[in-house]
Amino acid sequence: MEFQKNLLEYISQSLLTTDETISVVESVTSGCLQLAFSQMPNASLFYKGGMTAYTLPEKVRLLNVKRHEAEDCDCVSENIAETMALNVAKLFETDWSIATTGYCTPIRNSSYKIYAYFSFSYKGEIVLTKKLELHPKTQALNAQLYYTEFILGCFKSEINQMLILK
């Protein structure tokens, strides 16, 4: 599995330049983002770690997701992604965090659609949350890889905005 080298280098350099840290919590991408961050130059200087919280009980127990809310939406919503992002940043004590939740295969709970939500937090605030939708015939691994690359691209843009504002 290969990620865009220039994208990884840009994110790495930006986090090193700003002396900021990041953590990740994944569901639908199931470790792909963690893998990408581990491939970045000097990752140990800014990437504190991540977790895959794939099931409802883990999201509730580890990330303070509200059980009834998670049950109502099968753990897939904008608010669930935001809650995950805010709480993983607290767990790892990082400036930035990224959270993902969604579907990489079409199932009844997703109305047979493939989509995901991702959220970025920065210093305790949500700075971006988006929904990504893919064609229902997209293969699961391709969906996970697409989500990962797209999220990394959005993260690069978000870091860029923060650098401009500083």
Helices and strands as residue ranges (DSSP letters): H 5-18, E 22-26, H 32-38, G 43-45, E 47-52, H 56-63, H 67-73, H 78-92, E 96-102, G 108-110, E 114-122, E 125-134, H 140-165
